[in-house]
Amino acid sequence: MNLSRIVVADDHAYLRAGLETVLTSAGHEIVASVGDGHAAEMAIARCDPDIVVLDVRMPLKTGIDILQALRSAGDDRKVVLLTATLDDASLVAAIKAKVDAIVMKDEPAPALQQAIVIVTQGQRSIPLTLMDRAFELATKSAVPDPLGTLSERDRRIAEFAAAGLKNRQIAEQLGLSEGAIKVYLHRIFDKLGIGNRTELALLVTRAQS
């Protein structure tokens, strides 16, 4: 196994101490152990570690922020993210920034050791459930918005119409005349290539799903 010089960053001191114990027991050298994002950046610049182990949520700068900054600077050193939970935006950001490993904090200690081994071999270590979720998000974002050609006002009128409101009711909601709503709806139908409110409701439902 390749032994590495590692910077550890986590704002919980007791957890950080546990990480140090796990990694040093495997023979790795902890060159810095810090509790916030700014200190992590300074430690990386000062110590030039092989691997950086970062908590996703830290004061001053998050693990995602540091990962993105490293990649933007052309720094491709190995980065392992630790997290208790990971929201969709953070997951997508981490994958786009080419994170090397993600380790959930509720996993047993060997999970971190194994992730370190895998990344030193030039591979990525990301839980299958997270990869599946990232793929699902990427696929969903690739589907075009069926209402994408509409202006903001057109879209509001379309949503009101799809919800079953009559032209008079839509006009009252928007402070327009009933005749104006008829004109808007005719234009919306033309833009979307549809002919009636039923088709409009289907498109609105698809856009909101």
Summary of the structure (lengths in Angstrom):
residues: 209
radius of gyration: 25.3
end to end distance: 47.5
largest distance: 77.4
contacts: 620
relative contact order: 0.09
helix: 55%
strand: 13%
